[in-house]
Amino acid sequence: MKQKPLIETNPYLRDPEKFRKALIMSVASSTAIETGAPIASIARMLEEGEETKPFTTTQGSAR
């Protein structure tokens, strides 16, 4: 039985707004660890950035 891709089963990845918030927090916390900057300031800079298009899956090889 073929498994569905994670983007189709994870509710945070299916909802573009939840996905963006989770991605921003993940990047902000990782960046804060590396740079010592406050998470809130990094998250604010990322939130002010350009909106991303929703991620879509394609069938077949990525090649």
Helices and strands as residue ranges (DSSP letters): H 6-9, H 11-14, H 16-35, H 39-47
